[in-house]
Amino acid sequence: MSELQVEVCREVARQILGYSRALFPFFVLHDFTHSENICCNLCELAKLFGITEWELNLLKMAAYLHDIGMALPPLVIDELNINIENVLRDIKKENRERMRGKINCFSRFIENNYVRLGKHALTAVEDAARLVRLLHPFISSSFIRRHLRDEIGVNLPQEVELLCRYHNSKTPIPSSDERLRRLVMALRLADSMDFTWARGKYFFTIAWRQCLLDAVDQLKHWAFKLSVEDVRVRGDSITVKMSDGASRASVLGVLLFEVANNFYEDWREIYSCGLETRVVVSKGGNRVEVTGFIEALNSAYKRVVQGYGGFDSSREFENICSRLEGAVESGMLDRLRDAHRRWRRESCAPEVSIFDALALAVSKGVDIDDVVDRILSTCVNAPVRERIKHLF
C-alpha cells in the first residue's frame, strides 16, 4: 500500500471535512484536525496492537475518511440510497430495537425505508443533522464505495470502506475476520481517545450559544474536554492528563462522562480481547490508575444520569440551574430546563441530563462544589472515592 493512497485520502479529508463545522455547528468537531489526531493516536497504539506498517497506512486512510458522511450535502446523501433495514442488520442485536426507535424519531426523512433528506433538510436542520450523525458510519462507507474510488482516481482497498462502516461501537465486527476485528478496535480506540481541549476549543467562540439555542444536549460533549490537556499512550497505559487548574466539577465530568462513559465502551472491548491496556488519569502531581474500577465509575455515571440509589438527579439539575441564574440569559436557561423535562417524558427527545447542567456551570465558572460532593458521596462507592480523592 503506497503513501500516495494515504496522502490522497488526507487531501480529500482536508477539502471536505471542514463543511461538517458549518453543517453541524453544535456537534463537537468531526473535522480534519480530528482525523489528524486519530492518525497520531494510531501511531502510538501501533506497538500495543502489533500493527504493521501496511496496516497502519490502511488505518490512516480510514481515519481521514470515517467521518466524511457528516460533511456531505443532503442531496448527495439522498443519492446514496441508505436503506434503513440494511443499517439495522449491521447493528448489534442488543442495540437494534433501540436504534430502530431512534431512527423512527426522524420518520419525516424516511421514505419507503430509504433516507431522503432533501425535502425537509432546510426546514428541520437540527433533526436532519441528528439523523446524519446517527447514520454517518453507513453514509461514509457508502460514499467511499459508490463515489470516492472513481472520483479520486486512486484505488482504495475494500478494508477502508469496512473500517469506516464499523468504526462505531454499536456495530458488531465480523468475527470471521480476525485482522479486520483488530484494526476496527484500534480505530475505535484511537477515535475515542480524542477528547482533549483541542477538540472543544471553539466552544466559547461558536458552539455554546448554538448549543443553548438548538442542541442543549451537546453541552456535555464540549465543556469537559476543555480541561483535558492530552490523552496519550505511555508505555502500556493510556494516560488522560488534566490541567492543574481544572475545577472539581470538571474533574467529575472528565472521570464519569468522558472516561467512564464515552471512552469506556471502546476500551472495554479491546480489554476483553486480551489487549490489556491500563487507563491512568493525572492532575498536577497525582496519577490514579482507574483500570480496576472503571466499570464502577461507569455504573456511577448511569446512577447520576438516571437518578437512582438515593440520588435525585432532577432536583440536583434544578439546583444547578438556580445557581446559573444571572450567569446565563434567562431565555437560554429556560430552554435547558424545558429540554430536560422533555427528555424525562418523551422517548424521542435528546438526552439532556444533569451533565449538561454541570457542563454549563463549568463553562460559566459557577461554583457547584456542594453538588459534586453529593454526587461523589451518593453515587460513587467508598473504595473508589478513596482512590480518586486526590484528583479533586
Secondary structure, 3 states (H helix, E strand, C coil): CCHHHHHHHHHHHHHHCCHHHHHCCCCCCCCHHHHHHHHHHHHHHHHHHCCCHHHHHHHHHHHHHCCHHHHCCHHHHHHCCCEHHHHHHCCCHHHHHHHHHHHHCCHHHEECCEECCCCCCCCCHHHHHHHHHHHHHHHHHHHHHHHHHHHHCCCCCHHHHHHHHCCCCCCCCCCCCHHHHHHHHHHHHHHHCCCCHHHHCCHHHHHHHHHHHHCHHHHHHHHHHHHEEEEEEECCEEEEEECCCCCHHHHHHHHHHHHHHHHHHHHHHHHHCCCCCEEEEEECCEEEECHHHHHHHHHHHHHHHHCCCCCCHHHHHHHHHHHHECCECHHHHHHHHHHHHHHHHCCCCCCCCHHHHHHHHHHHCCCCHHHHHHHHHHHCCHHHHHHHHHHC
